[in-house]
Each structure stands twice: as structure tokens, then as C-alpha cells.
Amino acid sequence: MGASASGHWLLRQLVRPGASSFRRSSQALEQVQRAKLAGILRQVANSPMGKLNGIEPDWSWESFSRRQAVTDYADWSRPIDSQIQCGTGGLTRSPVVRYQPTSGSSSAIKWIPYTRQFLTELDGAISPWLADLYRHYPGIGTGVHYWSLSWLPSDMRQKASGQLNDDMKLLSAGKRWLAGMTQAVDEGVALAPTSDDSLFATVALLASQRNLTALSVWSPTFALGLLDKLSQWREPLAEVLQSGSWGPYEAALEHLPAPRNAEVAAMLRAWDGAASSSFYRELWPSLSLVSAWDTAAAQPWALKLRAALPQSSFQGKGLWATEGVVTIPLRAPDSGTEDAHHVLAVNSHAYEFEDEATGRILPPWELERGQRVAPLLTTGSGLLRYRLGDHLEVTGFHGELPALRFLGRNGTTDMVGEKISAVVAQAVLDRLPWPAGVRPVVLLAASEPGPGSKPCYVLMVEAPADIGEASSGPYSKRLADALETELCGNFHYRLARNLGQLAPARCRCASGMAWAYLSACRKRGMIVGNVKVEALRQWAGTLPGADDLSGFTESVGPGEPDGRETPLREVST
């Protein structure tokens, strides 16, 4: 039995108890959730913050819901900052293992304490999910996997200590050993000096592994970007794989062994670089599963990723944020299809849901099919009744557990009183007349600097690689006109336009726009691998464009510029 096969066999044994516990819990939702809250309150009540806020360890579910206010990150940022500075626990008595950074919807970085209790809660979701994957996709147990890592922006890598950015410290010695046997990409790539160094190492390591069987990322745009980098960097990648040396990247990646695979080096040199499902199939013939977000604004990108890797099955992610997990995907028993229910991760945190129609906050055992709700999490990290800002629909039940479909973020942009929500924006994008191969990246509520400039809504659009100006211009005009028409269906937007408070809707259309947008987010301090695919985002300052694209695609080696030119067309109504 090979090393990776042995590792998968051991992992299957390790996750079986968690899967059995989840099956039992799916038939005892209320009992499990009340016990989960009681365990969290016992840890929180005896902490400095718990005592300050008057948290009692023996509160019932009803007392807790009545006495503890709903919160968001602003309520916790100051005590978390103080906790980081002092190096001691403050929100809960459970010891902090590390602080995990995550991007907000602006440039701000949020730091979430990962305590021992919280990590145990995450395992309550990971174990049943992995067990389900091994059962329904047995091919993943025959090779190596790529699970997207938590990268820091380049400037933060120089400031953060090893405690903050070393993912390996999350693992026990045994699990660290298993991860080494089953993973295609070493966690150490996240510690390279810059994001581009990390990207280059990731693509090189992935390309070297012909036996890749599972690819798990958060955003499908990130996975598509890795395939794009495989094309752009094929010559320097071939050099690395032929020589077994990092070459110009040696100083940045000296902590990582360089991969070597002469066969793949020859494949890369023979490839013309055009995106090709047949090439990806030849490179990774055993790829059995791709996992990524595939709902709401991520849907068109997920479809593109599925088309690029047709040799693989595809599973949409559950709702998993840095602050906690809400749902995990589970295949319906004996359904005969790949469709998965996204069911409540009952063994993880304590959950409540705000009914959008009534404003009532309900326990999970009172949810009904068809309700649209927003989740509140109480977790072992010490966050209490924490509003994630997501929009969900109850689609059914798995035993007693509600199945929940992600509809989008609950944020609303309101630059001049127009009140456009993320859900409204997604519905607008769904109705636009999209030409073949053209996809939305994001709708920006934009306020650019400059005398006399007015705020407006700008649609960022990804165009096919072979598009020219003759085609991109009409695309942009048609989409800008349609966007303006759809937005004017909203009373407050139409009024703002009539009053001259907003400029007309605009459209920016380019090949590579998705990467340009990710680059612009990165320059604002956001974490590229975790940038959420959202329909709507507030955006102040210069809009993403060709400069960001060239900035993100930095040199493939000292003095070796990428050399691509990206046509950018912008049209307003």
C-alpha cells in the first residue's frame, strides 16, 4: 500500500466516529443544540469578557436568547485586539491556539480566535463531510489532494508571527504526518514572502502531481486563476520541473523542496497555453472531485470550472466562514445523483436564525421549509449570537436537520439612499442578457475621487480571452443599458437617478477582469484565496482595471515580464 493510500485509509478510520455521531445527532436536533450552547456558556461565563457581560453558565436557551444581544465583529474587535496584545484569553476560558485572519467586505482584516473548543467544533463538521466524500467518491482515496490554504497578504507576512500564519500548528503530530502523505501542496507555501511566490509554488507542486484526485478551493475564480497561471508560467514551471530547482525563486522558496517531473515539463513545453479541458485531463487523469462555491454569484464561475475539468465530479461547498461553519454538503442516501443537501452542521456551534419576513429569531428546530433566514452563531471562540451576514433559504430536511441553500450576502449599498441589497443585485445580474462566454465578476457601488464625479454602479465583466475591441464595445454597451434598466426597476434607485444623485450605470468588460478584481482586492489588504464571490460590493476609489491585471501578474522571474495585453472596454448608459 502506497503512502497516500495508507494515509487515506487512516483518515477514513479517524472520521468514522464523527460521522456516526452526526447521524445520531441528525435525529436529536434540539437536544444536541441545547447541550452545545450549555457547553459554550460554561467556558464563556468564567472568562473575563463573560464576567464583564454578566454571562451565567446555567442559562437556558431561552434565557440566553433573551439576555444576550445580537452581535457583529465590531462588538468583538476591541476585546480581540486586547487579547492578542496581552497574549491571554479574554472571550472564553478555552485556550487560544491561533488567530485566523479573514477579509471583510472592505479592506479591513478581521482576526478570529481559534480556541481548542472551536477547533473541536470544526471537526464536528469536517469528520462527517470527509466520511461522506470517501463513501461517494472512492477515487479520492487513490491519490493526493489539494485543499486551499489560508494565505496572508504579502505585507502582513512580514509583520505576523509564526503563531498567526503557520497552518501546521493546527494539527497534532499524527494528523500532520497524515497530511504530509495525502496532500499535493505543502502548507509551507503560505509562508512564502509574497502572494505571487505562493501562487508559483502552488501551481508547480500541483502540476508535478499526476495522481491529483481532489481539488478543494473556496472560490471557483481562484481555481480558474490557478489554471490560468499554469498557462502563463508554463515555461518557468517546465524549468523547475525539469531541473528540480526553484531557479529565480530559490530565495523565496528555499524552505520548500522543489518538485521534479520531467514528463510534465515536456507536456508544458508542448502545450500552446490555450485553456483546454483535454490538456487538464491528460495532466490530471485521476481527478475525481472538485469542491468549490457554486451558488449565487459563484454559479457562473463554478460552471466554467466544471467545464474545464470534466473528468471530475463536482460538489458545491457548504456555508463555511472563518468565524464558523453553518452547513456541510451531504449526498442524499441512494439518490443516484451527485446532488448534495447542504445541511446544518449540528455538532459544531449553537445556531439561531433570523426570519427575514417576521424579524423573529428562531432556534433551528423551529425552522420551516421555504423560510428565508439569516444565521447567528454562538461558538467556542467566544463569539456570541454573531451575525454572519448571509442570506439562506430552508429547502427541506435531512432527518431533523434543516437543509439550507445559500442565496447571497445580506449587505446593502446605500450611497445616496438607493438601498440596493445583495439579493436584489443577484436577481438583476441573473436577468441581464449575457452573451456566450461572458460572465459577471461583481457589481460595484463605486465612488471614485475627482471633482464633479458622482457615485454610480459599475458592472465588472469577464470576457472571453479572444475578444477584441469590436466585440467588447457592443457587449459593454448592451450590458450597461440593461443594467440601468433593471436597476431603475428599484424605486429608490430610479428616484436617485431622477434627482441627479447617481451617474448612469457603467460596464467594464475585459479578458482577465476576474484576476484584475482579485488583484485590486489584494492591494487593499484582502486575502486573495478567500475573497468571496459576491454579487455586490461597496467600492471607494479607483476601479479595478488593466493596471491591476498587470500588477497581479507580476514577473514570472527576474526580468521576465508576462507580456500579456488585456483589452479593456468601459461603456456607460
C-alpha positions as CSV (number, residue, x, y, z in Angstrom):
1,M,0.0,0.0,0.0
2,G,1.4,3.4,-1.0
3,A,2.0,6.3,1.4
4,S,-1.0,8.3,0.2
5,A,-3.3,5.2,0.2
6,S,-2.2,4.4,3.8
7,G,-2.9,8.0,4.8
8,H,-6.4,7.9,3.3
9,W,-7.1,4.6,5.0
10,L,-6.1,6.0,8.3
11,L,-8.1,9.2,7.7
12,R,-11.2,7.1,6.9
13,Q,-10.8,5.4,10.3
14,L,-10.4,8.7,12.1
15,V,-13.5,10.3,10.7
16,R,-15.9,7.4,11.2
17,P,-16.7,8.2,14.8
18,G,-17.6,11.8,13.9
19,A,-19.8,10.6,11.1
20,S,-21.6,8.2,13.4
21,S,-22.1,10.9,15.9
22,F,-23.5,13.2,13.2
23,R,-26.0,10.6,12.1
24,R,-27.3,10.2,15.7
25,S,-27.4,14.0,16.1
26,S,-29.5,14.4,13.0
27,Q,-32.3,12.7,14.8
28,A,-32.0,14.8,18.0
29,L,-31.5,18.4,16.8
30,E,-33.0,20.2,19.8
31,Q,-31.3,18.1,22.4
32,V,-27.9,18.4,20.8
33,Q,-28.2,22.1,20.2
34,R,-29.2,22.8,23.8
35,A,-26.2,20.8,25.1
36,K,-23.9,22.6,22.6
37,L,-25.0,26.0,24.0
38,A,-24.6,24.9,27.6
39,G,-21.0,23.7,26.9
40,I,-20.1,27.0,25.3
41,L,-21.6,29.1,28.1
42,R,-19.7,27.2,30.8
43,Q,-16.4,28.3,29.1
44,V,-17.5,31.8,28.4
45,A,-19.1,32.6,31.8
46,N,-15.8,32.1,33.6
47,S,-13.8,34.3,31.2
48,P,-13.0,38.0,31.7
49,M,-15.4,39.0,29.0
50,G,-18.1,36.6,30.2
51,K,-17.9,38.1,33.7
52,L,-17.9,41.6,32.4
53,N,-21.0,40.9,30.3
54,G,-22.8,39.0,33.1
55,I,-23.0,35.7,31.3
56,E,-24.3,32.9,33.5
57,P,-23.2,29.3,33.0
58,D,-26.6,27.8,33.8
59,W,-28.6,30.0,31.4
60,S,-31.2,28.1,29.4
61,W,-31.5,28.6,25.6
62,E,-34.4,30.9,26.2
63,S,-32.6,33.0,28.8
64,F,-29.5,33.3,26.6
65,S,-31.6,34.5,23.7
66,R,-33.4,37.0,25.8
67,R,-30.4,38.4,27.6
68,Q,-27.6,38.4,25.1
69,A,-27.8,40.9,22.2
70,V,-27.1,40.0,18.6
71,T,-23.6,41.0,17.7
72,D,-21.2,41.5,14.7
73,Y,-17.4,41.9,14.5
74,A,-17.5,45.5,15.6
75,D,-18.7,44.3,19.1
76,W,-15.7,42.0,19.4
77,S,-12.8,43.7,17.6
78,R,-11.6,45.7,20.6
79,P,-11.5,42.8,23.1
80,I,-9.9,40.5,20.4
81,D,-7.2,43.1,19.8
82,S,-6.6,43.4,23.5
83,Q,-6.5,39.6,23.8
84,I,-3.9,39.4,21.0
85,Q,-1.7,42.1,22.6
86,C,-1.9,40.6,26.1
87,G,-1.4,37.1,24.9
88,T,-4.0,35.7,27.3
89,G,-7.6,34.5,26.9
90,G,-10.4,37.1,27.3
91,L,-13.5,35.9,25.4
92,T,-13.6,32.3,26.7
93,R,-11.6,30.0,29.1
94,S,-10.7,27.6,26.2
95,P,-7.1,28.3,25.3
96,V,-6.4,30.1,22.0
97,V,-4.4,28.1,19.5
98,R,-4.1,30.8,16.9
99,Y,-5.8,33.9,15.4
100,Q,-7.1,33.4,11.9
101,P,-7.4,36.4,9.6
102,T,-10.3,36.9,7.2
103,S,-11.3,39.6,4.8
104,G,-14.3,41.7,5.5
105,S,-16.3,43.3,2.6
106,S,-13.9,46.3,2.8
107,S,-10.2,46.4,3.3
108,A,-10.4,45.6,7.0
109,I,-8.9,42.4,8.3
110,K,-10.8,40.6,11.0
111,W,-8.9,38.3,13.4
112,I,-10.9,35.4,14.7
113,P,-9.6,33.5,17.8
114,Y,-9.3,29.7,17.1
115,T,-9.6,28.1,20.5
116,R,-9.3,24.4,21.3
117,Q,-13.0,24.2,21.8
118,F,-13.7,25.9,18.5
119,L,-11.3,23.6,16.6
120,T,-13.3,20.6,18.1
121,E,-16.4,22.2,16.8
122,L,-14.9,22.5,13.3
123,D,-14.0,18.8,13.5
124,G,-17.7,18.1,14.2
125,A,-18.3,19.3,10.6
126,I,-15.2,18.1,8.9
127,S,-15.5,14.4,10.0
128,P,-19.0,13.7,8.6
129,W,-18.2,15.6,5.4
130,L,-15.0,13.7,4.8
131,A,-16.6,10.4,5.6
132,D,-19.4,11.2,3.1
133,L,-16.8,12.1,0.4
134,Y,-14.8,8.9,0.9
135,R,-18.1,6.9,0.6
136,H,-19.5,8.5,-2.5
137,Y,-16.2,9.5,-4.3
138,P,-13.9,6.5,-3.6
139,G,-11.5,7.7,-6.3
140,I,-10.3,10.5,-4.0
141,G,-8.6,7.8,-1.8
142,T,-6.2,6.7,-4.5
143,G,-4.0,9.8,-4.9
144,V,-3.2,13.2,-3.4
145,H,-5.4,16.2,-2.6
146,Y,-5.2,20.0,-2.8
147,W,-7.0,21.8,0.0
148,S,-6.8,25.6,-0.4
149,L,-4.6,27.2,2.2
150,S,-5.1,30.3,4.3
151,W,-2.7,32.8,2.8
152,L,-1.8,36.2,4.2
153,P,-1.4,39.3,2.1
154,S,2.3,40.0,1.3
155,D,2.6,43.0,3.7
156,M,1.1,41.1,6.6
157,R,3.6,38.2,6.2
158,Q,6.4,40.4,7.3
159,K,4.5,41.6,10.4
160,A,2.7,38.5,11.6
161,S,4.4,36.0,13.9
162,G,4.6,32.3,13.2
163,Q,1.8,31.8,15.7
164,L,-0.5,33.7,13.4
165,N,0.2,32.3,10.0
166,D,1.5,28.7,10.3
167,D,-1.4,26.4,9.5
168,M,0.6,23.3,10.6
169,K,0.2,24.4,14.2
170,L,-3.5,23.5,13.9
171,L,-2.5,19.8,13.5
172,S,-1.4,17.2,16.0
173,A,1.8,15.3,15.2
174,G,-0.3,12.3,13.9
175,K,-2.5,14.4,11.7
176,R,0.5,16.4,10.5
177,W,2.0,13.1,9.3
178,L,-1.2,12.1,7.6
179,A,-1.5,15.4,5.9
180,G,2.0,15.0,4.5
181,M,1.0,11.7,2.9
182,T,-2.2,12.9,1.3
183,Q,-1.6,16.5,0.3
184,A,-0.2,17.7,-3.0
185,V,0.8,21.1,-1.7
186,D,2.8,21.7,1.4
187,E,1.3,24.1,3.9
188,G,4.6,26.0,3.8
189,V,3.7,27.7,0.5
190,A,1.5,30.0,2.6
191,L,4.7,31.3,4.3
192,A,6.5,32.4,1.1
193,P,7.4,36.2,1.2
194,T,4.7,37.3,-1.3
195,S,1.4,36.0,-2.6
196,D,2.9,35.6,-6.1
197,D,5.6,33.4,-4.7
198,S,3.0,31.3,-3.0
199,L,1.0,31.1,-6.3
200,F,4.0,30.0,-8.3
201,A,4.9,27.3,-5.8
202,T,1.3,26.0,-5.6
203,V,1.0,25.7,-9.4
204,A,4.4,24.0,-9.6
205,L,3.5,21.4,-7.0
206,L,0.1,20.8,-8.4
207,A,1.5,20.3,-11.9
208,S,4.0,17.8,-10.7
209,Q,1.3,15.5,-9.2
210,R,-0.2,13.4,-12.0
211,N,-2.1,11.5,-9.3
212,L,-4.1,14.5,-8.1
213,T,-7.6,13.1,-7.1
214,A,-9.3,16.0,-5.2
215,L,-9.2,19.8,-5.7
216,S,-10.9,21.8,-2.9
217,V,-10.9,25.6,-3.0
218,W,-13.3,28.2,-1.8
219,S,-13.8,30.4,-4.8
220,P,-14.1,28.9,-8.2
221,T,-12.4,32.0,-9.6
222,F,-9.3,31.1,-7.5
223,A,-9.2,27.6,-9.1
224,L,-9.6,29.1,-12.6
225,G,-6.8,31.5,-11.8
226,L,-4.5,28.6,-10.9
227,L,-5.3,27.1,-14.3
228,D,-4.6,30.5,-16.0
229,K,-1.2,30.7,-14.1
230,L,-0.4,27.2,-15.3
231,S,-0.6,28.6,-18.9
232,Q,1.1,31.9,-18.2
233,W,4.0,30.3,-16.3
234,R,4.4,27.1,-18.4
235,E,8.0,27.8,-19.4
236,P,9.4,28.7,-15.9
237,L,7.3,25.9,-14.5
238,A,8.8,23.5,-17.0
239,E,12.3,24.7,-16.0
240,V,11.6,23.9,-12.3
241,L,10.1,20.5,-13.0
242,Q,12.9,19.6,-15.4
243,S,15.7,20.7,-13.0
244,G,14.2,20.0,-9.6
245,S,15.3,23.5,-8.6
246,W,13.3,26.7,-7.9
247,G,15.7,28.8,-10.0
248,P,14.9,32.5,-9.7
249,Y,12.5,31.7,-6.9
250,E,15.1,29.9,-4.8
251,A,15.5,32.7,-2.2
252,A,11.7,33.0,-1.7
253,L,11.0,29.2,-1.7
254,E,14.2,27.8,-0.1
255,H,12.1,26.4,2.8
256,L,10.2,24.1,0.3
257,P,11.6,21.1,-1.7
258,A,11.3,21.9,-5.4
259,P,9.2,19.4,-7.3
260,R,10.6,17.4,-10.2
261,N,8.7,15.7,-13.0
262,A,10.4,15.6,-16.5
263,E,7.3,14.1,-18.1
264,V,5.1,17.1,-17.1
265,A,7.9,19.5,-18.1
266,A,7.7,18.1,-21.6
267,M,3.9,18.3,-21.6
268,L,4.1,22.0,-20.6
269,R,6.6,22.8,-23.3
270,A,4.5,21.1,-25.9
271,W,1.3,22.9,-24.8
272,D,0.3,26.1,-26.6
273,G,-1.1,27.5,-23.4
274,A,-4.7,27.7,-24.6
275,A,-7.3,26.7,-21.9
276,S,-8.1,23.1,-22.8
277,S,-10.1,20.5,-20.9
278,S,-8.3,17.8,-22.8
279,F,-4.9,19.1,-21.6
280,Y,-6.1,19.3,-18.0
281,R,-7.5,15.7,-18.3
282,E,-4.1,14.5,-19.6
283,L,-2.3,16.3,-16.8
284,W,-4.6,15.0,-14.0
285,P,-6.3,11.9,-15.4
286,S,-7.4,10.6,-11.9
287,L,-9.0,13.8,-10.7
288,S,-12.2,12.5,-9.0
289,L,-13.6,15.5,-7.1
290,V,-13.6,19.3,-7.4
291,S,-15.2,21.2,-4.5
292,A,-15.9,25.0,-4.6
293,W,-18.7,27.5,-4.0
294,D,-21.3,27.1,-6.7
295,T,-24.4,29.2,-5.6
296,A,-25.5,32.8,-6.1
297,A,-22.7,34.9,-7.6
298,A,-20.3,32.0,-7.7
299,Q,-22.6,29.9,-10.0
300,P,-21.3,31.0,-13.5
301,W,-17.7,30.6,-12.4
302,A,-18.4,27.1,-10.9
303,L,-20.0,26.1,-14.3
304,K,-16.8,27.3,-16.1
305,L,-14.6,25.3,-13.6
306,R,-16.7,22.2,-14.2
307,A,-16.3,22.6,-17.9
308,A,-12.6,23.0,-17.6
309,L,-12.3,19.7,-15.5
310,P,-14.9,17.4,-16.9
311,Q,-13.1,14.3,-15.8
312,S,-14.1,15.1,-12.2
313,S,-17.3,15.1,-10.2
314,F,-18.2,18.5,-8.7
315,Q,-19.6,19.3,-5.2
316,G,-20.6,22.7,-4.1
317,K,-19.3,23.9,-0.7
318,G,-21.4,24.3,2.3
319,L,-21.6,27.6,4.1
320,W,-18.3,27.9,5.9
321,A,-16.9,31.2,7.1
322,T,-13.7,31.9,9.1
323,E,-16.0,32.6,12.1
324,G,-17.7,29.2,11.9
325,V,-19.5,26.6,9.8
326,V,-23.2,26.6,9.1
327,T,-23.8,23.8,6.6
328,I,-21.9,20.9,5.1
329,P,-22.8,19.1,1.9
330,L,-24.0,15.5,2.2
331,R,-25.1,13.3,-0.6
332,A,-28.7,12.1,-0.3
333,P,-28.7,8.4,0.5
334,D,-29.2,6.2,-2.6
335,S,-30.3,9.2,-4.6
336,G,-28.5,8.0,-7.7
337,T,-27.3,11.6,-8.4
338,E,-24.4,13.8,-7.3
339,D,-26.7,16.4,-5.8
340,A,-25.9,17.1,-2.1
341,H,-28.1,18.6,0.6
342,H,-26.4,21.4,2.5
343,V,-27.4,20.5,6.0
344,L,-26.9,22.2,9.3
345,A,-23.6,21.3,11.0
346,V,-25.5,20.4,14.2
347,N,-22.4,19.1,16.1
348,S,-20.4,22.3,15.6
349,H,-21.8,25.5,17.1
350,A,-25.1,26.7,18.6
351,Y,-27.3,28.2,15.9
352,E,-30.2,30.7,15.7
353,F,-31.9,32.1,12.6
354,E,-33.5,35.4,12.0
355,D,-36.7,35.1,9.9
356,E,-36.5,37.8,7.2
357,A,-40.3,38.0,6.9
358,T,-41.1,38.5,10.5
359,G,-37.8,39.6,12.2
360,R,-38.2,36.8,14.8
361,I,-35.1,34.9,15.9
362,L,-35.8,31.2,15.9
363,P,-33.9,28.1,17.1
364,P,-33.0,25.6,14.4
365,W,-35.7,23.1,15.4
366,E,-38.4,25.7,14.6
367,L,-37.4,26.3,11.0
368,E,-39.9,25.5,8.2
369,R,-39.4,24.8,4.5
370,G,-39.5,28.0,2.4
371,Q,-38.3,30.4,5.1
372,R,-35.6,32.9,4.2
373,V,-33.3,33.4,7.2
374,A,-30.0,34.9,8.4
375,P,-27.8,32.7,10.7
376,L,-26.5,33.7,14.1
377,L,-23.6,31.7,15.5
378,T,-22.5,31.1,19.1
379,T,-19.1,29.4,19.0
380,G,-16.3,28.1,21.1
381,S,-14.2,31.0,20.1
382,G,-16.3,33.2,22.4
383,L,-18.4,34.9,19.7
384,L,-22.0,35.1,20.9
385,R,-25.1,35.4,18.7
386,Y,-22.7,36.5,15.9
387,R,-24.4,37.7,12.7
388,L,-22.5,36.3,9.6
389,G,-24.4,38.5,7.1
390,D,-25.6,35.6,4.9
391,H,-29.0,35.0,3.3
392,L,-30.3,31.4,3.3
393,E,-33.5,29.5,2.3
394,V,-34.7,26.4,4.1
395,T,-35.1,23.9,1.3
396,G,-36.0,20.8,3.2
397,F,-34.8,18.5,6.0
398,H,-32.2,15.7,6.4
399,G,-33.6,13.8,9.4
400,E,-34.4,16.7,11.8
401,L,-31.7,18.9,10.3
402,P,-32.7,21.8,8.1
403,A,-31.2,21.9,4.6
404,L,-30.2,25.4,3.7
405,R,-29.5,27.0,0.3
406,F,-27.1,30.0,0.2
407,L,-28.7,32.9,-1.6
408,G,-26.1,35.6,-1.1
409,R,-24.8,38.1,1.4
410,N,-27.2,40.3,3.2
411,G,-25.3,43.5,2.7
412,T,-27.0,46.6,1.3
413,T,-25.3,49.5,-0.5
414,D,-26.8,52.9,0.1
415,M,-24.6,55.6,-1.3
416,V,-27.4,58.2,-1.8
417,G,-30.4,56.4,-0.4
418,E,-30.9,53.9,-3.3
419,K,-30.9,50.9,-1.0
420,I,-29.7,48.1,-3.3
421,S,-29.3,44.8,-1.5
422,A,-27.1,41.9,-2.5
423,V,-30.1,39.7,-3.1
424,V,-31.6,42.4,-5.4
425,A,-28.2,42.7,-7.2
426,Q,-28.0,39.0,-7.8
427,A,-31.6,39.0,-9.3
428,V,-30.6,41.9,-11.6
429,L,-27.5,40.0,-12.8
430,D,-29.5,36.9,-13.4
431,R,-31.8,38.8,-15.7
432,L,-29.1,40.5,-17.8
433,P,-28.7,39.4,-21.5
434,W,-25.3,37.6,-21.1
435,P,-23.6,36.8,-24.4
436,A,-22.0,33.4,-24.7
437,G,-18.7,33.2,-22.7
438,V,-19.3,36.5,-20.9
439,R,-19.7,36.3,-17.1
440,P,-20.3,38.8,-14.3
441,V,-17.4,39.3,-11.8
442,V,-19.1,41.8,-9.4
443,L,-21.4,44.8,-9.3
444,L,-19.6,47.7,-7.6
445,A,-21.3,50.6,-5.8
446,A,-18.5,52.9,-6.8
447,S,-17.5,56.3,-5.6
448,E,-14.4,57.5,-7.4
449,P,-12.4,60.5,-6.4
450,G,-12.3,63.6,-8.6
451,P,-14.1,66.9,-8.9
452,G,-17.7,66.7,-10.2
453,S,-17.7,62.9,-10.1
454,K,-20.9,61.1,-8.9
455,P,-21.3,57.7,-7.4
456,C,-22.6,55.0,-9.7
457,Y,-23.0,51.3,-10.2
458,V,-20.2,49.7,-12.3
459,L,-20.5,46.1,-13.5
460,M,-17.2,44.3,-13.8
461,V,-17.4,41.7,-16.6
462,E,-15.1,38.8,-17.7
463,A,-14.9,38.4,-21.4
464,P,-13.5,35.5,-23.5
465,A,-9.8,35.5,-24.0
466,D,-10.0,36.1,-27.8
467,I,-12.4,39.1,-27.5
468,G,-11.4,42.2,-29.4
469,E,-12.5,45.8,-29.2
470,A,-15.0,45.4,-31.9
471,S,-16.9,42.8,-29.8
472,S,-16.2,44.1,-26.3
473,G,-17.7,47.6,-27.1
474,P,-21.1,46.3,-28.0
475,Y,-21.1,43.8,-25.1
476,S,-20.4,46.6,-22.7
477,K,-23.0,48.9,-24.2
478,R,-25.7,46.3,-24.2
479,L,-24.9,45.2,-20.6
480,A,-24.7,48.8,-19.3
481,D,-28.1,49.7,-20.9
482,A,-29.7,46.5,-19.5
483,L,-28.2,47.1,-16.1
484,E,-29.5,50.6,-15.9
485,T,-33.0,49.5,-17.0
486,E,-33.0,46.7,-14.3
487,L,-31.7,49.0,-11.5
488,C,-34.4,51.6,-12.4
489,G,-36.9,49.0,-11.5
490,N,-36.0,49.8,-7.9
491,F,-37.9,52.8,-6.8
492,H,-35.1,54.3,-4.7
493,Y,-32.5,53.9,-7.4
494,R,-34.8,55.5,-10.0
495,L,-35.5,58.4,-7.7
496,A,-31.8,58.9,-7.1
497,R,-31.2,58.9,-10.9
498,N,-34.0,61.4,-11.5
499,L,-32.6,63.7,-8.8
500,G,-29.1,63.5,-10.3
501,Q,-27.6,61.9,-7.3
502,L,-26.2,58.9,-9.2
503,A,-24.4,58.8,-12.5
504,P,-25.7,56.2,-15.1
505,A,-24.7,52.6,-14.6
506,R,-21.5,51.5,-16.4
507,C,-19.8,48.3,-17.5
508,R,-16.2,47.4,-17.7
509,C,-15.5,44.4,-19.9
510,A,-12.1,42.7,-20.3
511,S,-10.5,39.4,-20.6
512,G,-8.9,38.7,-17.2
513,M,-11.2,41.0,-15.3
514,A,-11.7,38.4,-12.6
515,W,-8.0,38.4,-11.8
516,A,-7.9,42.2,-12.1
517,Y,-10.6,42.4,-9.4
518,L,-8.8,39.9,-7.2
519,S,-5.6,41.9,-7.6
520,A,-7.3,45.1,-6.6
521,C,-8.8,43.4,-3.5
522,R,-5.3,42.1,-2.7
523,K,-3.9,45.7,-2.9
524,R,-6.5,46.7,-0.3
525,G,-5.2,44.1,2.1
526,M,-7.8,41.4,1.5
527,I,-6.9,37.7,1.4
528,V,-7.0,36.6,-2.3
529,G,-7.7,32.9,-1.7
530,N,-10.7,33.8,0.5
531,V,-12.2,36.7,-1.4
532,K,-15.9,35.8,-1.6
533,V,-17.7,35.7,-4.9
534,E,-20.3,38.3,-4.2
535,A,-22.9,39.9,-6.4
536,L,-22.5,43.4,-4.8
537,R,-19.7,45.2,-3.1
538,Q,-19.1,48.8,-1.9
539,W,-16.0,50.3,-3.6
540,A,-14.4,53.6,-2.9
541,G,-11.5,54.9,-5.0
542,T,-10.1,53.8,-8.3
543,L,-11.9,51.0,-10.0
544,P,-10.2,47.6,-10.9
545,G,-8.8,47.6,-14.4
546,A,-5.9,46.7,-16.7
547,D,-3.3,48.1,-14.2
548,D,-4.5,45.7,-11.6
549,L,-4.3,42.8,-14.0
550,S,-0.7,43.6,-14.9
551,G,0.1,44.2,-11.3
552,F,-1.3,40.8,-10.2
553,T,0.6,39.0,-13.0
554,E,4.0,40.1,-11.8
555,S,7.1,38.9,-13.5
556,V,7.5,35.1,-13.8
557,G,11.1,35.5,-12.9
558,P,13.5,38.4,-12.5
559,G,13.4,40.4,-15.7
560,E,10.8,38.1,-17.3
561,P,7.5,40.1,-17.7
562,D,4.4,38.3,-18.6
563,G,3.8,40.4,-21.7
564,R,0.1,39.9,-22.0
565,E,-2.1,42.8,-23.1
566,T,-5.7,43.0,-21.9
567,P,-8.3,44.9,-23.9
568,L,-10.5,46.9,-21.5
569,R,-13.7,48.5,-22.7
570,E,-15.9,50.6,-20.5
571,V,-19.3,51.9,-21.5
572,S,-21.9,53.9,-19.5
573,T,-25.5,54.3,-20.5
